[in-house]
Amino acid sequence: MELVSEVRAFNRFYTSVIGVLGAGMHHTPYSLTEARVLFELGTREVADTADIRSALGLDAGYLSRILTRFETDWLVSRERSADDARRQVVRLTPKGRDVFAVLDRRSAAEIETLLAKLTDTERRRLVSAMSTVRSLLEPAERREPYVIRPPRAGDLGWVVQRHGVLYREEYGWGLGFEALVARIMAEYGEDHDPAREAGWIAEVRGEPAGCVFCVRKDDTTAQLRLLLVEPSARGMGIGGRLVEECLRFATEAGYRRIMLWTRDVLASARRIYQAAGFELVEQHPGEESGISVNEQIWARDL
């Protein structure tokens, strides 16, 4: 009973901290469950209602009532699936996108305020404890095999070191390429605008396993840079998720287009870019460490 009491006490404490007991989430008229549904819809172009029920563990009737309210508020539209008329798909309307953006922004701001009270060491302890709770209580079939997080102290050096080692081992590129990555990271670390530039680290079992950065090319164009996934973590979908984060950020930052520079030998990365909607717009012969390469520019609208 003592253990049960401790868990219940923690539940009461944490729900109070994150404010889920109020009338509406983040000063909106929507409950926690409704906000979660909006979040699921906001992270997809279109969603099958069955997938939403599965992701959130909701009763079909309960979800239907939520979606009916959203329709009344002009937040969503529903229609039968073109592939299977027995299934229903739902998408956010422009107004729904606006409401989702408000919820997402306010949620992030509240967490930032919460974390601002802690030191770097305390933040890491908190995130580590949260990760432990998830790993112990989340059903095995639903556990994410990796996490995506912002860079922290030491990560920029890791990015440089792993690019140097992996591209030497896999393609024979030398110190010149590693120096290029070091310059990119130095510029990012010293003078990046958090409102228009960001980076992400993929972590598997507590260790860095991938990275990507979104930086400013010009006022209307973002540039995706330094996508990398460790060999041991390939095949887990990490590359695609990192690119998704980059596209989402670039869109929210107000860019209208995004481009990237790559080389044709990087076939796995190219497949990820193509799947994300990038198209080849320019290519020309080049050289790296005495090795002939084909330089390529890929781009897409946002």
N, C-alpha and C positions, 0 to 999 in steps of 0.2 A: 504493500500500500504506500510505503514511503516513496518508492520510485514513481508510482502513478501520480502522487501529489506533486512531486517535483516537475514532472512533465506538464501537468495541468497548470502549475504556477508559471512555467515558462510560456505556455500558450497564452495565458492571460496577459503576461508582461509584453510579449511581442506583438500581439494584436493591438495593444494600447500604443506601442511605439510607432507602428506603421499606420495607425488610424483607420483600421477597417471597421470599427464599430460605429462610426458616424453615419449620418443619413445618406451621404453620397461620397464617392471617392474623389479626392483632390478637388473639392469644392465644385463638383458637378452633380447633376441629379441622378447619377447612375451608381448602382451598388457595386460591390466588389465583383460579384459574378458577372454582372453586365459589363463592367470594365474589362474583365478577362475575355469575354466574348469579343468585345471590340478590338482587343489586342490581337486575338487570333485572326480576326478579319483584316486588321491593319497590316499584318505581316504577310498577307497573301493577296494576289490580284483577285482571285475568286476561290471560294471554299465550298466544299461539299458539307452539308449539315451533319452528315454521319461522321465526318472527320472531326468536326468541332466537338460533337458529343463525345467521341472517343478521347480526344485530347484533354478535355476538361472533366470527363466523367459525369456528364449531365444527363438527366432524364430527358427523353425526347419531348415530352409535353412541356417541361420547364423551359427547354431551349426554344421551343416554338413560341411560347408566351413572350420570351425576351425578344425574339426576332419580330414578333408582331408589334411590340412596343417600339422597336427601332424603326419599323416601317411607318408607324404613326408619326414618329418624329422625323421622318424623311432621312434616316441615317443609312438604310440598306435597301437593296432591291433583291427579290427572290424570283427564281425561275426554275423550270425543269431542266435537268441536265440533257445536253444534246446527245450524249453517249448512252444514257440510260434514263428513260422517262420516269422510272420509279424513284429516282434520286433527285434531290433538290439542291441547287447551288445558290449561294448568296454572295453579294459583293457590296462594299461600301459605296455610297453615293459621294459626290463632292462634299456635301455637308458632313457625312459620316467621316470622311478623311480628315476634315477640320477638327471634329470632336476627338477623333483618335489622336491627332497631333497634340491637342491641348492636354489630354490625359497623359500621353507619353512624356511630354515636356515637363508637366508638373510632377509626375512620378520621379523622373530623373532629378529634378531640382530638390525634392524632399529628401531623396537618398543622399544627394551631395551635401545638403545641410546636416544630415545625420552624421555622415562620415567626416565632415569638417571639424567636428569636435574631437576627433581621434588623431593620434600620431600615426605615422606610416606603419610602425610596428603593430600598433593596435588594430589598424585597418586590416593588415594581413592576418592577424590572429582571428579577427571577426570573420573574414571571408573563408579562412581555413576551417573554422568551426562550422560555418554554414555548409560548406562542402561536405564535411563529415556527416552532418545531419542528413543531407540529401542522399549520400552514398549508402547510409544505413537504412533509411526508411523508404526510399523510392523503389518501386517494383523493378526487378532486374531488367525486364523487357522494355522499360521506359527510361532507363538511365542513359544519359548522354555520355558517349565514350570520350568526349573532350569538352573543353570550355573555351570560349572566345572572350578575351579581356583586353583592356588597354595596356600599352607598354608601361613598365615600371623600372625602377633603378636596375641597371645591369642588362636590360633587354636589348638596348641599341647595340651594345658590344656583342651580345650573342648573335644578333642579326648579321653583323659584319663578319664575325668568325665563322658562322655556319655557311654563309654565302661563299667565303673564301675556300673552305674545306670541300664543300659539296661540289661546287663548280670546277674545282681542280680535279677531284676524283672522277666526276662524271663526264666532263667535257675537256679537261686539260687546260682550262683557263688559269692564268697565273696571278701574280701579285698586282698587276695593273687593274684587273677586274675587282679584286678585293679593295684596292685603294679607292676605286670609283664608288663602291658601296659605302666605304668609310666616309667619303666626302658627303654623300647623300644623307647619311645618318647624322653627321656633324651639323649639317645645315638644318636638318629637321629638329635636332635636339636644342640648338641654340636660338632658332628664330622662326618657329612655326606658329601660325595663328590657329588656336584651338577651335575657333568658330568655322574655319575653312579648311583645316588640315587635321588628319587623325591617323592613328595606326592601331593595329590589332595584333595580338599574339594568341595563337592557338596553343592550348596546354593539354597534355595528355598525362594523366596520373601525376600531376603536379610539376611536370617538366615542359619547357617550351618545345613545341613541335611544328610550328609554322608561323608565318607572319605575312602582313601586307600593309601598305601605307597608301593613303589618299592625300595628295598634295596639290597645291594650286599651280596650274599651268599658265592661265591668265584669268581675267575677271569672270569669264563665262565657261571656261574649260578646266576640269580637274584632270589629274594624272594618277593612274594606278601604278604603284611602284613596288618592287622587291617582293613579289609573291614567292613564297618558298614553303614547301612542306617536307619535313624530314622523311627519308625513305621508310623508316619504321612506322610512320603514321599515314602513309599513302594508301588510298583505297577506302578511307573512312569518310570521305566527303568533305574534308577540311578545306581543300582548295576552293571548292565551290562556295562554301559558307563564308570564307574570308572575302571572296569577290562580292558576294551578296552584301556583306557589311559595308564594303567600300562603295558600292552603288547606292545603297540606302543613305549613307552619310552624304555623298556628293549631291544627291537629290535634295536632301533636307538643307544642305548648306547653300543652295540656290544656284548651283552650276546647271548649265543647260546641256553640256556635252562632257564626255570623259574619254580619254585616250590612254594608250600605254605603248611602251617601247619594249620589244622582245626580239628574239632571234628564232629562226625557223627550226633549229635543232631542238628547241624546247617544246616537243610535241605534246606532252601531257598538259602543260600550261595552256597551249593553244586550244586544246579541246575544251578546257574550262572557259576560256574567253569566248569561244564560239557559242557554247551553251548559254552563256550570259548575254548573248546578243551583240557581241563585238564583231566588227567586220574589218577585213584588211583594207587599208586605204593607201599604203605606201610601202615599198620595199626597195632595197638597194644592197649591193655587195659591200662587205666590210671585213674587218680583221680583228681577232682577239688573241693576244699572246702568240702571234705568228700563225694562227689557224684561221682559215677563211670561213666567214660566217655570212649569213644573209640577214641584214637588219630589217625589221618590220615595224610598222606603226599600225595599230589597231584602234578603232574608235566606235562609239555609239552615242546616240542622243539619249538624254535622260527624261 
